[in-house]
């Protein structure tokens, strides 16, 4: 993988991770009624993805964690919206 591609992958991982962090923060502020699944996604998937992206290590793992967190967050949000 070339240096340019690695930089692009890192940028995508960090953008996805930070977007999820903002999503988690907004969810925390507005809908905080024991939403433990959002916490688990954030602490088990989003933070490790951001950390690995910043370090530049295990980028495929970081990309997988960020993508998994994004998909789970969308599912959780859809379930929450269906209950409103």
N, CA, C and O atoms as CSV, one atom per row, in Angstrom:
chain,resi,resn,atom,element,x,y,z
A,1,UNK,N,N,0.850,-1.167,0.000
A,1,UNK,CA,C,0.000,0.000,0.000
A,1,UNK,C,C,0.898,1.233,0.000
A,1,UNK,O,O,1.836,1.325,0.793
A,2,UNK,N,N,0.611,2.175,-0.885
A,2,UNK,CA,C,1.453,3.357,-0.986
A,2,UNK,C,C,1.168,4.320,0.170
A,2,UNK,O,O,0.157,4.210,0.865
A,3,UNK,N,N,2.077,5.247,0.346
A,3,UNK,CA,C,1.940,6.225,1.425
A,3,UNK,C,C,0.688,7.070,1.228
A,3,UNK,O,O,0.012,7.419,2.196
A,4,UNK,N,N,0.381,7.397,-0.022
A,4,UNK,CA,C,-0.806,8.205,-0.305
A,4,UNK,C,C,-2.075,7.447,0.087
A,4,UNK,O,O,-2.991,8.022,0.676
A,5,UNK,N,N,-2.124,6.167,-0.239
A,5,UNK,CA,C,-3.293,5.357,0.118
A,5,UNK,C,C,-3.424,5.194,1.622
A,5,UNK,O,O,-4.532,5.215,2.158
A,6,UNK,N,N,-2.301,5.030,2.302
A,6,UNK,CA,C,-2.331,4.899,3.762
A,6,UNK,C,C,-2.866,6.182,4.386
A,6,UNK,O,O,-3.668,6.131,5.319
A,7,UNK,N,N,-2.431,7.323,3.883
A,7,UNK,CA,C,-2.924,8.603,4.388
A,7,UNK,C,C,-4.413,8.765,4.162
A,7,UNK,O,O,-5.120,9.299,5.017
A,8,UNK,N,N,-4.896,8.306,3.011
A,8,UNK,CA,C,-6.323,8.393,2.707
A,8,UNK,C,C,-7.117,7.475,3.636
A,8,UNK,O,O,-8.162,7.869,4.152
A,9,UNK,N,N,-6.631,6.269,3.846
A,9,UNK,CA,C,-7.314,5.333,4.742
A,9,UNK,C,C,-7.343,5.897,6.161
A,9,UNK,O,O,-8.372,5.829,6.834
A,10,UNK,N,N,-6.233,6.446,6.615
A,10,UNK,CA,C,-6.202,7.053,7.956
A,10,UNK,C,C,-7.194,8.195,8.070
A,10,UNK,O,O,-7.885,8.327,9.080
A,11,UNK,N,N,-7.266,9.029,7.023
A,11,UNK,CA,C,-8.200,10.161,7.038
A,11,UNK,C,C,-9.644,9.685,7.100
A,11,UNK,O,O,-10.459,10.260,7.822
A,12,UNK,N,N,-9.964,8.642,6.348
A,12,UNK,CA,C,-11.327,8.103,6.360
A,12,UNK,C,C,-11.660,7.514,7.725
A,12,UNK,O,O,-12.750,7.734,8.253
A,13,UNK,N,N,-10.724,6.768,8.291
A,13,UNK,CA,C,-10.939,6.182,9.618
A,13,UNK,C,C,-11.162,7.265,10.661
A,13,UNK,O,O,-12.085,7.176,11.471
A,14,UNK,N,N,-10.325,8.277,10.641
A,14,UNK,CA,C,-10.445,9.352,11.632
A,14,UNK,C,C,-11.731,10.145,11.433
A,14,UNK,O,O,-12.392,10.502,12.409
A,15,UNK,N,N,-12.094,10.423,10.185
A,15,UNK,CA,C,-13.343,11.157,9.932
A,15,UNK,C,C,-14.538,10.347,10.427
A,15,UNK,O,O,-15.434,10.890,11.073
A,16,UNK,N,N,-14.551,9.052,10.127
A,16,UNK,CA,C,-15.648,8.205,10.593
A,16,UNK,C,C,-15.683,8.094,12.106
A,16,UNK,O,O,-16.752,8.140,12.714
A,17,UNK,N,N,-14.522,7.949,12.709
A,17,UNK,CA,C,-14.455,7.843,14.163
A,17,UNK,C,C,-14.897,9.114,14.865
A,17,UNK,O,O,-15.645,9.064,15.842
A,18,UNK,N,N,-14.435,10.251,14.368
A,18,UNK,CA,C,-14.819,11.508,14.995
A,18,UNK,C,C,-16.294,11.829,14.750
A,18,UNK,O,O,-16.947,12.420,15.610
A,19,UNK,N,N,-16.826,11.444,13.584
A,19,UNK,CA,C,-18.254,11.632,13.328
A,19,UNK,C,C,-19.076,10.810,14.315
A,19,UNK,O,O,-20.097,11.276,14.820
A,20,UNK,N,N,-18.633,9.597,14.586
A,20,UNK,CA,C,-19.331,8.759,15.563
A,20,UNK,C,C,-19.193,9.336,16.965
A,20,UNK,O,O,-20.121,9.237,17.768
A,21,UNK,N,N,-18.048,9.936,17.268
A,21,UNK,CA,C,-17.865,10.556,18.580
A,21,UNK,C,C,-18.828,11.731,18.756
A,21,UNK,O,O,-19.400,11.908,19.831
A,22,UNK,N,N,-19.009,12.526,17.711
A,22,UNK,CA,C,-19.968,13.635,17.767
A,22,UNK,C,C,-21.381,13.083,17.925
A,22,UNK,O,O,-22.167,13.603,18.716
A,23,UNK,N,N,-21.705,12.029,17.174
A,23,UNK,CA,C,-23.015,11.386,17.281
A,23,UNK,C,C,-23.252,10.891,18.702
A,23,UNK,O,O,-24.333,11.085,19.256
A,24,UNK,N,N,-22.250,10.255,19.290
A,24,UNK,CA,C,-22.378,9.730,20.644
A,24,UNK,C,C,-22.581,10.871,21.629
A,24,UNK,O,O,-23.405,10.763,22.538
A,25,UNK,N,N,-21.840,11.965,21.460
A,25,UNK,CA,C,-21.964,13.102,22.367
A,25,UNK,C,C,-23.353,13.719,22.281
A,25,UNK,O,O,-23.953,14.045,23.306
A,26,UNK,N,N,-23.868,13.882,21.066
A,26,UNK,CA,C,-25.212,14.441,20.911
A,26,UNK,C,C,-26.263,13.505,21.489
A,26,UNK,O,O,-27.222,13.954,22.117
A,27,UNK,N,N,-26.086,12.216,21.280
A,27,UNK,CA,C,-27.005,11.234,21.849
A,27,UNK,C,C,-26.940,11.288,23.369
A,27,UNK,O,O,-27.962,11.204,24.049
A,28,UNK,N,N,-25.735,11.430,23.888
A,28,UNK,CA,C,-25.549,11.495,25.334
A,28,UNK,C,C,-26.268,12.699,25.917
A,28,UNK,O,O,-26.872,12.609,26.986
A,29,UNK,N,N,-26.206,13.824,25.220
A,29,UNK,CA,C,-26.804,15.041,25.752
A,29,UNK,C,C,-28.324,15.048,25.645
A,29,UNK,O,O,-29.000,15.570,26.532
A,30,UNK,N,N,-28.871,14.479,24.578
A,30,UNK,CA,C,-30.306,14.632,24.336
A,30,UNK,C,C,-31.141,13.423,24.722
A,30,UNK,O,O,-32.286,13.585,25.143
A,31,UNK,N,N,-30.609,12.229,24.592
A,31,UNK,CA,C,-31.412,11.022,24.776
A,31,UNK,C,C,-30.880,10.123,25.878
A,31,UNK,O,O,-31.063,8.907,25.813
A,32,UNK,N,N,-30.250,10.665,26.855
A,32,UNK,CA,C,-29.548,9.871,27.856
A,32,UNK,C,C,-30.505,9.290,28.882
A,32,UNK,O,O,-30.678,9.842,29.968
A,33,UNK,N,N,-31.117,8.183,28.533
A,33,UNK,CA,C,-31.978,7.466,29.474
A,33,UNK,C,C,-31.555,6.012,29.512
A,33,UNK,O,O,-32.345,5.125,29.191
A,34,UNK,N,N,-30.341,5.767,29.892
A,34,UNK,CA,C,-29.861,4.404,29.988
A,34,UNK,C,C,-29.589,3.766,28.638
A,34,UNK,O,O,-29.845,2.575,28.460
A,35,UNK,N,N,-29.081,4.523,27.693
A,35,UNK,CA,C,-28.794,3.980,26.363
A,35,UNK,C,C,-27.426,3.313,26.349
A,35,UNK,O,O,-26.493,3.783,25.698
A,36,UNK,N,N,-27.329,2.232,27.067
A,36,UNK,CA,C,-26.074,1.508,27.201
A,36,UNK,C,C,-25.494,1.036,25.868
A,36,UNK,O,O,-24.273,1.075,25.716
A,37,UNK,N,N,-26.294,0.593,24.890
A,37,UNK,CA,C,-25.690,0.146,23.629
A,37,UNK,C,C,-24.855,1.222,22.938
A,37,UNK,O,O,-23.822,0.916,22.342
A,38,UNK,N,N,-25.294,2.484,23.011
A,38,UNK,CA,C,-24.502,3.553,22.422
A,38,UNK,C,C,-23.148,3.675,23.130
A,38,UNK,O,O,-22.123,3.908,22.490
A,39,UNK,N,N,-23.159,3.518,24.438
A,39,UNK,CA,C,-21.914,3.576,25.204
A,39,UNK,C,C,-20.969,2.450,24.801
A,39,UNK,O,O,-19.772,2.672,24.616
A,40,UNK,N,N,-21.511,1.245,24.664
A,40,UNK,CA,C,-20.678,0.107,24.298
A,40,UNK,C,C,-20.061,0.291,22.916
A,40,UNK,O,O,-18.879,0.010,22.717
A,41,UNK,N,N,-20.852,0.758,21.973
A,41,UNK,CA,C,-20.327,1.003,20.626
A,41,UNK,C,C,-19.212,2.032,20.693
A,41,UNK,O,O,-18.173,1.878,20.051
A,42,UNK,N,N,-19.433,3.084,21.477
A,42,UNK,CA,C,-18.426,4.142,21.558
A,42,UNK,C,C,-17.138,3.638,22.193
A,42,UNK,O,O,-16.057,3.844,21.640
A,43,UNK,N,N,-17.234,2.989,23.330
A,43,UNK,CA,C,-16.020,2.595,24.048
A,43,UNK,C,C,-15.327,1.373,23.469
A,43,UNK,O,O,-14.112,1.239,23.607
A,44,UNK,N,N,-16.074,0.472,22.819
A,44,UNK,CA,C,-15.473,-0.747,22.290
A,44,UNK,C,C,-15.116,-0.660,20.813
A,44,UNK,O,O,-14.271,-1.425,20.348
A,45,UNK,N,N,-15.725,0.239,20.071
A,45,UNK,CA,C,-15.454,0.321,18.638
A,45,UNK,C,C,-14.895,1.672,18.212
A,45,UNK,O,O,-13.882,1.730,17.515
A,46,UNK,N,N,-15.540,2.749,18.621
A,46,UNK,CA,C,-15.157,4.068,18.118
A,46,UNK,C,C,-13.812,4.538,18.676
A,46,UNK,O,O,-12.939,4.945,17.909
A,47,UNK,N,N,-13.636,4.489,19.971
A,47,UNK,CA,C,-12.373,4.956,20.560
A,47,UNK,C,C,-11.179,4.132,20.065
A,47,UNK,O,O,-10.156,4.720,19.713
A,48,UNK,N,N,-11.266,2.795,20.023
A,48,UNK,CA,C,-10.132,2.046,19.466
A,48,UNK,C,C,-9.864,2.375,17.999
A,48,UNK,O,O,-8.706,2.420,17.581
A,49,UNK,N,N,-10.914,2.605,17.212
A,49,UNK,CA,C,-10.710,2.959,15.804
A,49,UNK,C,C,-9.979,4.289,15.681
A,49,UNK,O,O,-9.066,4.421,14.866
A,50,UNK,N,N,-10.371,5.268,16.477
A,50,UNK,CA,C,-9.693,6.568,16.453
A,50,UNK,C,C,-8.249,6.423,16.904
A,50,UNK,O,O,-7.344,6.981,16.283
A,51,UNK,N,N,-8.028,5.679,17.974
A,51,UNK,CA,C,-6.664,5.504,18.491
A,51,UNK,C,C,-5.769,4.818,17.462
A,51,UNK,O,O,-4.645,5.263,17.230
A,52,UNK,N,N,-6.252,3.744,16.846
A,52,UNK,CA,C,-5.451,3.051,15.835
A,52,UNK,C,C,-5.227,3.928,14.613
A,52,UNK,O,O,-4.158,3.889,14.004
A,53,UNK,N,N,-6.230,4.718,14.256
A,53,UNK,CA,C,-6.074,5.634,13.133
A,53,UNK,C,C,-5.039,6.715,13.413
A,53,UNK,O,O,-4.241,7.062,12.543
A,54,UNK,N,N,-5.056,7.239,14.619
A,54,UNK,CA,C,-4.065,8.265,14.981
A,54,UNK,C,C,-2.652,7.689,15.029
A,54,UNK,O,O,-1.690,8.341,14.624
A,55,UNK,N,N,-2.543,6.474,15.522
A,55,UNK,CA,C,-1.231,5.838,15.603
A,55,UNK,C,C,-0.754,5.327,14.249
A,55,UNK,O,O,0.445,5.146,14.036
A,56,UNK,N,N,-1.684,5.097,13.343
A,56,UNK,CA,C,-1.330,4.567,12.031
A,56,UNK,C,C,-1.007,3.095,12.054
A,56,UNK,O,O,-0.331,2.594,11.155
A,57,UNK,N,N,-1.473,2.402,13.056
A,57,UNK,CA,C,-1.212,0.972,13.183
A,57,UNK,C,C,-2.502,0.199,12.963
A,57,UNK,O,O,-3.588,0.680,13.287
A,58,UNK,N,N,-2.376,-0.996,12.412
A,58,UNK,CA,C,-3.518,-1.895,12.196
A,58,UNK,C,C,-4.673,-1.170,11.504
A,58,UNK,O,O,-5.811,-1.214,11.970
A,59,UNK,N,N,-4.371,-0.509,10.397
A,59,UNK,CA,C,-5.394,0.267,9.712
A,59,UNK,C,C,-6.565,-0.588,9.221
A,59,UNK,O,O,-7.702,-0.119,9.279
A,60,UNK,N,N,-6.348,-1.818,8.740
A,60,UNK,CA,C,-7.526,-2.620,8.370
A,60,UNK,C,C,-8.439,-2.903,9.570
A,60,UNK,O,O,-9.662,-2.881,9.433
A,61,UNK,N,N,-7.861,-3.165,10.729
A,61,UNK,CA,C,-8.650,-3.372,11.937
A,61,UNK,C,C,-9.383,-2.090,12.315
A,61,UNK,O,O,-10.564,-2.125,12.661
A,62,UNK,N,N,-8.689,-0.965,12.249
A,62,UNK,CA,C,-9.305,0.320,12.578
A,62,UNK,C,C,-10.463,0.617,11.634
A,62,UNK,O,O,-11.507,1.104,12.069
A,63,UNK,N,N,-10.289,0.330,10.352
A,63,UNK,CA,C,-11.360,0.556,9.379
A,63,UNK,C,C,-12.550,-0.350,9.686
A,63,UNK,O,O,-13.700,0.083,9.600
A,64,UNK,N,N,-12.282,-1.590,10.039
A,64,UNK,CA,C,-13.359,-2.508,10.398
A,64,UNK,C,C,-14.110,-2.065,11.638
A,64,UNK,O,O,-15.337,-2.142,11.684
A,65,UNK,N,N,-13.382,-1.603,12.641
A,65,UNK,CA,C,-14.022,-1.122,13.869
A,65,UNK,C,C,-14.889,0.109,13.596
A,65,UNK,O,O,-16.013,0.211,14.087
A,66,UNK,N,N,-14.352,1.039,12.806
A,66,UNK,CA,C,-15.107,2.252,12.488
A,66,UNK,C,C,-16.367,1.913,11.693
A,66,UNK,O,O,-17.436,2.460,11.963
A,67,UNK,N,N,-16.246,1.022,10.725
A,67,UNK,CA,C,-17.405,0.632,9.925
A,67,UNK,C,C,-18.429,-0.112,10.772
A,67,UNK,O,O,-19.628,0.141,10.657
A,68,UNK,N,N,-17.973,-1.019,11.613
A,68,UNK,CA,C,-18.896,-1.753,12.485
A,68,UNK,C,C,-19.627,-0.801,13.429
A,68,UNK,O,O,-20.834,-0.928,13.632
A,69,UNK,N,N,-18.901,0.145,13.998
A,69,UNK,CA,C,-19.528,1.120,14.882
A,69,UNK,C,C,-20.566,1.958,14.161
A,69,UNK,O,O,-21.634,2.241,14.706
A,70,UNK,N,N,-20.251,2.356,12.928
A,70,UNK,CA,C,-21.180,3.155,12.140
A,70,UNK,C,C,-22.462,2.369,11.855
A,70,UNK,O,O,-23.566,2.888,12.017
A,71,UNK,N,N,-22.306,1.125,11.433
A,71,UNK,CA,C,-23.474,0.296,11.109
A,71,UNK,C,C,-24.325,0.051,12.356
A,71,UNK,O,O,-25.551,0.143,12.294
A,72,UNK,N,N,-23.699,-0.253,13.463
A,72,UNK,CA,C,-24.446,-0.507,14.704
A,72,UNK,C,C,-25.143,0.759,15.176
A,72,UNK,O,O,-26.288,0.698,15.623
A,73,UNK,N,N,-24.475,1.911,15.086
A,73,UNK,CA,C,-25.100,3.170,15.490
A,73,UNK,C,C,-26.322,3.480,14.637
A,73,UNK,O,O,-27.339,3.942,15.154
A,74,UNK,N,N,-26.230,3.230,13.337
A,74,UNK,CA,C,-27.390,3.475,12.467
A,74,UNK,C,C,-28.537,2.548,12.875
A,74,UNK,O,O,-29.690,2.973,12.935
A,75,UNK,N,N,-28.221,1.288,13.152
A,75,UNK,CA,C,-29.253,0.352,13.596
A,75,UNK,C,C,-29.894,0.770,14.904
A,75,UNK,O,O,-31.114,0.709,15.056
A,76,UNK,N,N,-29.067,1.195,15.851
A,76,UNK,CA,C,-29.591,1.650,17.141
A,76,UNK,C,C,-30.460,2.885,16.991
A,76,UNK,O,O,-31.512,2.995,17.622
A,77,UNK,N,N,-30.017,3.817,16.151
A,77,UNK,CA,C,-30.777,5.030,15.924
A,77,UNK,C,C,-32.112,4.724,15.243
A,77,UNK,O,O,-33.134,5.320,15.580
A,78,UNK,N,N,-32.101,3.796,14.288
A,78,UNK,CA,C,-33.345,3.409,13.619
A,78,UNK,C,C,-34.311,2.763,14.610
A,78,UNK,O,O,-35.511,3.036,14.580
A,79,UNK,N,N,-33.790,1.911,15.483
A,79,UNK,CA,C,-34.635,1.304,16.504
A,79,UNK,C,C,-35.184,2.323,17.472
A,79,UNK,O,O,-36.340,2.233,17.886
A,80,UNK,N,N,-34.366,3.294,17.837
A,80,UNK,CA,C,-34.806,4.346,18.740
A,80,UNK,C,C,-35.864,5.206,18.078
A,80,UNK,O,O,-36.851,5.575,18.715
A,81,UNK,N,N,-35.672,5.531,16.807
A,81,UNK,CA,C,-36.647,6.348,16.083
A,81,UNK,C,C,-37.970,5.607,15.922
A,81,UNK,O,O,-39.030,6.232,15.947
A,82,UNK,N,N,-37.928,4.296,15.760
A,82,UNK,CA,C,-39.161,3.526,15.615
A,82,UNK,C,C,-39.967,3.516,16.912
A,82,UNK,O,O,-41.189,3.375,16.882
A,83,UNK,N,N,-39.294,3.664,18.040
A,83,UNK,CA,C,-39.971,3.650,19.336
A,83,UNK,C,C,-40.522,5.011,19.729
A,83,UNK,O,O,-41.298,5.111,20.680
A,84,UNK,N,N,-40.135,6.060,19.012
A,84,UNK,CA,C,-40.617,7.405,19.372
A,84,UNK,C,C,-41.996,7.666,18.885
A,84,UNK,O,O,-42.535,8.750,19.110
